[in-house]
Amino acid sequence: MAGRRFSLLRLFRRKKEEESPGAAPAQQPEEVQQVQPPQEDAGQERTEEQLRARGRFRRAAQLVCRFIRCIWHEEATFMATGGTANSDLFSAQTSAALLDMLVENSVYKAKQVPAIVRCIHQWLTSNVSAEHRLDKTLVLLTEEHPMDVAVTLLRSAPACDRAARTMWKTLISSRWTKEPVLQILFRVLEYWPAHRRRTSDGDERDVFALAATVALWEILQLSHSWCPGGVKDNFPRLLLTLLFQVFISTEEMSEEVETFWRRCREQRSLPPNPNRFAVQTVKALLRQLLGEDVLMAIGRKCGWDMLLKADSHHYAVGLLARELCRVSRSFCRSIAVSLLPRLSRGEPLWELPALAFLVEVLHCLNPRQCGPSVLQIISRHLRSQCPERRRLALRGLVVLSRDPAMAKSMRSLSESLLELLQDADTDAVQMTLSAFINVLHFQIVKISTPTALKLLEALRPLFDNEHSQLQQLSMLLFWELMEVTERSKSLKPHVYLSLVPFYFNWHNENQRVAEASWRALFGAARFLKWRDLEDLVTMEQPWRFPECLLEKDRSRVGQYVRQALPFLESPEKPLRKLAIKFLGIAARSMKKEQPELQLICQALQDMTDDSPAVSNLAQETLHIIRAVRRTSFFHFW
């Protein structure tokens, strides 16, 4: 160690002698001869000049020794305290030269690297006009010790001051240090709130993820005209990490994070809350890679504001995913692939926003490659107690069900989907019906009789649902079910009891509901092998349906009447008139003692307050029924 120190002193002495005024070239001979002083004065002047030179050398040697002591003995605590005891040491060009020599000649130990990094940062802080003086030294040091350099810089300057910005720019601009430094930065970003990393000097203090976020933001600001390749290659990883930072810093803020952020704000102007700064970094990242249009599109839909609220964060993430898909499907595909391992592990903190993003970009994935893992994730969330997670899982299931390759795989979800058909959430029921329809449409999977029975029982209440969309989808699913279900006697009673709702909805004012009813009625006729009913549906002769039905199946007339009675209160006038006619025809097949006959009479009698056309029809029908009941041939009417 002493030998190295003396060699540095000799090297430094030679340099000072070369630069010293005493070593300057002699003046012209003739001028020297003209001002030749007396002999005794010349000896005295040389003595004074030697004393001055010795003084300069002594001060320089002391400066060198102090500098080396700071490096070799890690006496750099003034860096953290902001003391000025060594300010002269770092304002000298000599220090820069010594740093160059130390690093270029490897005259240091590995444990001294953090101290050297702090010295470089302090030197750049003290020398504003020479900010690139130590670029080469910093790059050489980082090539050998990237982890120590990056972590020490994050610890020493978490708020990323001017000197730190210069150092980050130097490291990112060098092709030798760019990739390792960015990878270390990304790794620190991923550990919230802090990442414990041991440097070569034994320092095990935490490195805060927000310090890496500030550094990344500065890097993105420094590179307006170019984007570092490492940033572009790691775009999915970075975007997901930053979105998680926005969420977690909105959802919960620990005391240590608040303290850290407050100290950073004391050093420079930063947003009051870390989540707002994380959103700024997300914007900077998207601006670099995808342009300003994406930011404006999200802003017009209030996406950035929603991102900062815990209850609307997942909606904003879904909106962001949709906008990204419009610009670059390849980016979305890579993000979705990065999301799958996180969702498979079931990380609870950011699971809902991650699921929202995945559902929006599912159509960018290859179902044959990612389908099994996606299906596993969705099946877990179908049973979630959170309504929003169930909705998102169902949306994803609808997308997957459009691919024939996934139809067989979704067979295992039948029980969960049957339960969801009874959910109070209309949107959930609608998506469940759509998923069932898509799967059955490919006719790849045959539905067993027990499953078909459960499905028919779950569908029947939906045929008369107040939501027309549910009516339409439930009847379309019934039609698909009739095409793929094995014929069984146990199914026929359920199919018969679906005919009356289909008949009435065939006359629905909503054209889509009417068309779906026609299809369902046709499917039921084919399943029952009822040729007359199939013909009247095909020929579109609905007026023949009541007689055809009641003549074919007299044993269920009472059930058919009970199904028709609610249509007397339908908001649609044509359906009320149709129900009156149906009940009048049904009375022909009924015995006097049947309770349903009394129900018909009472219901028709209560329709006096309806419109004249409807009330008159009801009274006429009621009059005929009462007149015929008085005859002994009522049952032949």
Buried (B, 14 or more C-beta within 10 A) or exposed (E): EEEBBEEBBEBBBEBBEEEBEEEEEEEEEEEEEEEEEEEEEEEEEEEEEEEEBEEBBEEBBEBBEBBBEBBBEBEBEBBEEEEEEBEEBBBBEBBBBBBBBBBEEEBBEEBBBBBBBBBBBBBBBBBEEEBEBBBBBBBBBBBEBBBBBBBBBBBBBBBBBEBBBBBBBBBBBBEEBBBBBBBBBBBBBBBBBBBEBEBBBEBEEBBBBBBBBBBBBBBBEBBEEEBBEBBEEBBBBBBBBBBBBBBBBBEEBEEEBEEBBEEBBEEEEBEEBBBBBBBBBBBBBBBBBBEEEBBEBBEEBEBBEBBBEEEBBBBBBBBBBBBBBEBBBEBBBBBBBBBBEBBEEEEEEBBBBBBBBBBBBBBBBEBEEBBEBBBEBBBBBBEBEEEBBBBBBBBBBBBBBBBBEBBEBBEEBBEBBBBBBEBEBEBBBBBBBBBBBBBBBBEBBEBEBEBBBBBBEBBBEBBBBEEBBBBBBBBBBBBBBBEBBEEEEEBBEBBBBBBBBBBBBBBBEBEBBBBBBBBBBBBBBBBBEBEEBBEBBEEEEBEBBBBBBBEBBEEBBBBBBBBBBEBBEBEBEEBBBBBBBBBBBBBBBBEEEBEBBEBBBEBBEEBEEBEEEBBEBBBEBBEEBEEBEEEEEBEEB
